[in-house]
C-alpha cells in the first residue's frame, strides 16, 4: 500500500470534514498502480477482477472526490474518453 497516498487522503479528509471511506482509498490505491492513467470503466473492471465488490458508480464518485481533493488528475483524450491518474506526491 502506498503510505504517502494514504496519508494524503487522511489529511485531506480530516481537514475538510470528510469520513475516510475505504472505497475511496481502494480506488485511489488501484489508480496509483496505473502509470499511464486509466479510464473509469477499465479501473472498475480491474477492481472487479481483483475481487472487490464495488459498483461502477462508486468508482466514478470516488474519482470525482479524488479530483476535487487534488489527489488525482483527469484528462480528456481526443476520442472524449476521460483518463484518470494520481498526481505526483
N, C-alpha and C positions, 0 to 999 in steps of 0.2 A: 504494500500500500504506500502511496506517495504521501509521506508525512507532511511535507510543505503544503501540498494541496489541501489536505485535511485541515491543517492549521488555518489556512486562508479562509476556508469555508466556515470554520468555527468562529473565527474572529469577526467575519462579516455578519454572521447570524447573530452573534451576541450584541454587536454594536448597533444593529438595526432592528432588534426585537423579533427576530425570526427563530422558530424552533429549528434545531438541526435535524432535518428529516433524512433518515437513512437512504431513501430512494434517490434524493439529490446527490448524496455522497456517492452512491453506487453509479449513477450516471456520470458524475464527474470523473470518477476513477476509471470507468470504461473509456470515456472520451480521451483521457490522458494517454491511453495505450495507442492511439492513432496519431502518428507523427505528421501525416499529411492532412489531417482533418477527415471528417466523415459526414455524410448526410444523416438526418434524423432516423429515417427508416432503416438504414443499414446499422446504425447504432442500436436500435431497438432489436433487430434480428440478432445482432451479436450478443446482446444481453439475454435474449431468449435461448440462444444456443448454449450459453453458459449456465442455463437452468435458473435464471432469475425470473420470478413471477412479477412482471411489470407490464403495464399497458403502454401502448403507443402514445396515448395522451399524456400519461405520466412522464414519459421520456421527453416529450416536447415541452411540457410545463417546467420540468427541471432544466432543460436547455434555456428556456426563456429566463428563468431565475438566474442561471449562471451567467448569462449575457448581461442582465441588468446589474448583477453584482460586480461585473468587471473581471470575472474569473475566466470567461470563455469569449471567443470571437465568433461572429457569423459573417460569412462572405457569400455573395450570390454569384454563381457561375453564369456564363453566357446562356446556358440552357435553363436558367431560372431555378436551379436547384440550390438550396442553401447548404453550405458546408460549415460545420462547426469544428472548433478546435479550442484547446486550452491555451490561454495566454501564457507566455513565458513567466515563470515565477521569480 
